[in-house]
Amino acid sequence: MNKVYLMDCMEYLKDCKDNQFQLSIVDPPYGIDINMNMGRKKGQPKAHDKKEWDKSIPDEKYFNELFRTSEHQIIWGGNYFPLPLVRGWIFWDKNVPTGVSFADGELAWSNFDTVLRKCFIPYSGFQGSEGKIHPTQKPVALYKWLLKNYAKPGDKILDTHIGSGSIRIACYDMGFDLTGCELDESYFIAQEARFQNHISQADLFGVDEIQELIFKE
C-alpha cells in the first residue's frame, strides 16, 4: 500500500492502533517561519507562495500520538523540538558549496539505540527552486538511505507531513508500505502528480533506470 490522505494527521492518528507502524519518518514544521523561496537566484521569480505552516511547532499531543502509533521514529528537525535525550541522532551532510548561506546539513532525532550516523547526500537546491514543489523538499535518495539503514523488510512506514512526497517515491521503489498525510491541498495535489509521473516512468524505463535517475537528485 502506498497511500496519502488529504487531512490533518491528528485526525488520522486518533483512529490508529498502538504500534500500527514499525517506523515513522516525519518532517514536521520547525517553527522558524522559513523563507519559502530560499536559494532563489537574484532576479528569479518566486517559486513558492508565502504560507503560515512553519510559524509554530507541533504540540505535545502530536508527539504523544506519534510515539503511540509507531515503534520507532525518525524526526527531522529534532533539535527544534522538546524530545527525550537519545544517542541515535542522524546528520544529513548536504555538501554545501563555499559561500552559500545554507546550513551544512540537518539533524534528525531517532529513538534507535545507535551512535550518531552521518548521511552524505548532496543537495541540489542551492541553485534555486527549479523542479521543487515544496520549499523544504528533501531528496528521494535521502529517504532511501534512511530506509536502507533503519527499516526492515515488511515494515509499515508512516509520514505525517508528506510535503513533496519524496519519501513516497522511496518507499514505492524499495517495496515498503507507506501511509502519509498532508494538510495543504496544493502540496497534496503536487506530490500526487509527482508520484504518478514517477510510476509512469518506472513502467516505461524499468526499475534499474529509475534508481539511477533518483540517486542523481
LORO-873980 format. One line per 4 residues: number of its first residue (from 1); for each residue y, x, z of C-alpha. Coordinates in nm, 4 decimals, padded with zeros to 6 digits, always signed. Example, Ala and Ser with C-alpha at 12.3 -4.5 7.8 and 13.67 -1.06 7.14 Angstrom:
BEGIN
1> -00.4500:+01.2300:+00.7800 | -00.1060:+01.3670:+00.7140
//
This chain:
BEGIN
1> +00.0000:+00.0000:+00.0000 | +00.3495:+00.1208:-00.0835 | +00.5933:-00.1483:+00.0254 | +00.9630:-00.1527:+00.1142
5> +01.1281:-00.4561:+00.2699 | +01.4930:-00.5537:+00.2344 | +01.5526:-00.6272:+00.6019 | +01.6656:-00.4942:+00.9386
9> +01.3954:-00.2596:+01.0638 | +01.4237:-00.4068:+01.4143 | +01.3227:-00.7466:+01.2785 | +01.0212:-00.5871:+01.1131
13> +00.9170:-00.3698:+01.4083 | +00.9146:-00.6528:+01.6619 | +00.6091:-00.8013:+01.4880 | +00.4208:-00.4707:+01.4571
17> +00.1273:-00.3792:+01.6796 | +00.1271:-00.0826:+01.9167 | +00.0429:+00.2371:+01.7226 | +00.0158:+00.0429:+01.3977
21> +00.1278:+00.3583:+01.2152 | -00.0089:+00.7075:+01.2626 | +00.3188:+00.8733:+01.1607 | +00.6786:+00.7612:+01.1274
25> +00.9162:+00.9829:+00.9303 | +01.2673:+00.8456:+00.9664 | +01.6233:+00.9425:+00.8805 | +01.8465:+00.7042:+01.0781
29> +02.2287:+00.7182:+01.0901 | +02.3579:+01.0258:+01.2750 | +02.6795:+00.8592:+01.3902 | +02.9020:+01.1262:+01.2324
33> +03.0737:+00.8975:+00.9759 | +02.9501:+01.1157:+00.6927 | +03.1619:+01.1822:+00.3856 | +02.9867:+00.9642:+00.1277
37> +03.0915:+01.1965:-00.1571 | +03.0431:+01.5397:-00.0035 | +02.9626:+01.8048:-00.2605 | +03.1664:+01.6316:-00.5319
41> +03.3384:+01.8764:-00.7629 | +03.7176:+01.8741:-00.7845 | +03.8319:+01.6064:-01.0279 | +03.4890:+01.4459:-01.0408
45> +03.4864:+01.0675:-00.9857 | +03.3397:+00.9315:-00.6644 | +02.9680:+00.8664:-00.6864 | +02.9225:+00.6586:-00.3703
49> +03.1246:+00.3729:-00.2267 | +03.2553:+00.4053:+00.1282 | +03.0228:+00.2343:+00.3749 | +03.0150:+00.1973:+00.7512
53> +02.6459:+00.2550:+00.8264 | +02.6992:+00.6039:+00.9733 | +02.9573:+00.5003:+01.2343 | +02.7073:+00.4964:+01.5231
57> +02.3535:+00.5981:+01.6128 | +02.0644:+00.3565:+01.6716 | +02.0418:+00.2201:+02.0245 | +01.7655:+00.2759:+02.2802
61> +01.5780:-00.0343:+02.1632 | +01.5262:+00.1233:+01.8225 | +01.3684:+00.4383:+01.9618 | +01.1536:+00.2386:+02.2035
65> +01.0155:+00.0352:+01.9131 | +00.9650:+00.3471:+01.7011 | +00.7634:+00.5134:+01.9789 | +00.5672:+00.1943:+02.0455
69> +00.4626:+00.1322:+01.6868 | +00.3758:+00.4877:+01.5780 | +00.1565:+00.7578:+01.7302 | +00.3675:+01.0467:+01.6005
73> +00.7306:+01.0651:+01.4954 | +00.9443:+01.2971:+01.2841 | +01.3118:+01.2063:+01.3249 | +01.5716:+01.3701:+01.1030
77> +01.8993:+01.4377:+01.2826 | +01.7151:+01.4501:+01.6142 | +01.9837:+01.6807:+01.7512 | +02.2266:+01.3854:+01.7408
81> +02.0097:+01.1534:+01.9500 | +01.9142:+01.1352:+02.3213 | +01.5474:+01.2221:+02.2741 | +01.2899:+01.3839:+02.5051
85> +01.2639:+01.7634:+02.5191 | +00.9966:+01.8889:+02.2803 | +00.8651:+02.2085:+02.1213 | +00.7886:+02.0728:+01.7776
89> +01.1252:+02.0894:+01.6033 | +01.1378:+02.1262:+01.2252 | +01.4140:+02.3150:+01.0448 | +01.4835:+02.2428:+00.6787
93> +01.6376:+02.5535:+00.5169 | +01.8468:+02.4281:+00.2232 | +01.9160:+02.7710:+00.0699 | +02.2912:+02.7127:+00.0904
97> +02.4953:+02.9299:-00.1510 | +02.7606:+03.1576:-00.0051 | +03.0989:+02.9899:+00.0324 | +02.9681:+02.6314:+00.0257
101> +03.0765:+02.4170:+00.3202 | +02.7339:+02.2644:+00.3839 | +02.5192:+02.3313:+00.6875 | +02.2454:+02.5862:+00.6212
105> +01.9875:+02.3194:+00.6996 | +01.8921:+02.0158:+00.9039 | +01.6849:+01.9632:+01.2161 | +01.4109:+01.7090:+01.2696
109> +01.2719:+01.6190:+01.6112 | +00.8976:+01.5633:+01.6327 | +00.6537:+01.4837:+01.9109 | +00.3884:+01.7160:+01.7662
113> +00.2941:+01.9780:+02.0245 | +00.3631:+02.2754:+01.7996 | +00.6119:+02.5590:+01.7766 | +00.9260:+02.5145:+01.5670
117> +00.8460:+02.5227:+01.1966 | +01.0792:+02.6099:+00.9071 | +01.0564:+02.4410:+00.5697 | +01.2235:+02.6189:+00.2762
121> +01.3084:+02.3576:+00.0135 | +01.6205:+02.4398:-00.1925 | +01.8668:+02.1508:-00.2129 | +02.0425:+02.0879:-00.5444
125> +02.3129:+01.8521:-00.4152 | +02.5670:+02.1315:-00.3604 | +02.6826:+02.0999:-00.7198 | +02.7846:+01.7352:-00.6944
129> +02.6296:+01.3932:-00.6727 | +02.4787:+01.3664:-01.0198 | +02.1414:+01.1992:-01.0016 | +02.1818:+01.0972:-00.6379
133> +02.1521:+00.7328:-00.5437 | +02.2259:+00.7893:-00.1739 | +02.4788:+01.0249:-00.0084 | +02.2168:+01.1745:+00.2286
137> +01.9328:+01.1827:-00.0240 | +01.6588:+01.4346:+00.0578 | +01.4252:+01.5989:-00.1964 | +01.0840:+01.4482:-00.2644
141> +00.9411:+01.7971:-00.2148 | +01.0672:+01.7993:+00.1447 | +00.8696:+01.4858:+00.2262 | +00.5642:+01.6256:+00.0514
145> +00.5866:+01.9318:+00.2750 | +00.6048:+01.7096:+00.5844 | +00.3079:+01.5023:+00.4745 | +00.1034:+01.8107:+00.3907
149> +00.1737:+01.9742:+00.7266 | +00.1856:+01.6786:+00.9665 | -00.0106:+01.3853:+00.8193 | -00.3858:+01.3396:+00.7951
153> -00.5741:+01.1688:+00.5117 | -00.5725:+00.7949:+00.5708 | -00.2619:+00.7951:+00.7909 | -00.0308:+00.4970:+00.7572
157> +00.3328:+00.6080:+00.7268 | +00.6475:+00.4255:+00.8413 | +01.0080:+00.4826:+00.7356 | +01.2635:+00.2520:+00.8980
161> +01.5589:+00.3686:+00.6843 | +01.4208:+00.4196:+00.3329 | +01.7548:+00.5190:+00.1747 | +01.6943:+00.6808:-00.1637
165> +01.3183:+00.6305:-00.1474 | +01.2223:+00.9982:-00.1704 | +00.9514:+00.9502:+00.0929 | +00.8154:+00.6560:-00.1058
169> +00.7570:+00.8731:-00.4112 | +00.5990:+01.1471:-00.1995 | +00.3592:+00.9017:-00.0345 | +00.2662:+00.7479:-00.3692
173> +00.1825:+01.0851:-00.5234 | -00.0149:+01.2018:-00.2192 | -00.2061:+00.8798:-00.1642 | -00.0550:+00.7673:+00.1670
177> +00.0118:+00.4063:+00.2609 | +00.3840:+00.3615:+00.3268 | +00.5808:+00.0780:+00.4796 | +00.9599:+00.1019:+00.4724
181> +01.2713:-00.0978:+00.5492 | +01.6191:-00.0850:+00.4000 | +01.9073:-00.2982:+00.5234 | +02.1581:-00.2239:+00.2451
185> +02.0861:-00.4273:-00.0675 | +02.2436:-00.1798:-00.3108 | +02.0322:+00.1089:-00.1769 | +01.7243:-00.1136:-00.1795
189> +01.7748:-00.2016:-00.5457 | +01.8458:+00.1609:-00.6428 | +01.5384:+00.3028:-00.4680 | +01.3184:+00.0293:-00.6148
193> +01.4364:+00.1181:-00.9658 | +01.3814:+00.4881:-00.8925 | +01.0291:+00.4201:-00.7670 | +00.9331:+00.2021:-01.0627
197> +01.0681:+00.4663:-01.3012 | +00.8577:+00.7287:-01.1233 | +00.5457:+00.5147:-01.1579 | +00.6085:+00.4692:-01.5290
201> +00.6495:+00.8467:-01.5726 | +00.3293:+00.9091:-01.3785 | +00.1433:+00.6708:-01.6101 | +00.2954:+00.8383:-01.9149
205> +00.2622:+01.2073:-01.8272 | -00.0120:+01.2174:-01.5649 | -00.0121:+01.3393:-01.2062 | -00.0008:+01.7162:-01.2720
209> +00.3136:+01.6963:-01.4834 | +00.4884:+01.4670:-01.2338 | +00.4018:+01.7046:-00.9486 | +00.5727:+01.9864:-01.1372
213> +00.8830:+01.7774:-01.2035 | +00.9142:+01.6704:-00.8411 | +00.8938:+02.0180:-00.6966 | +01.1830:+02.1259:-00.9166
217> +01.4218:+01.8832:-00.7354
//
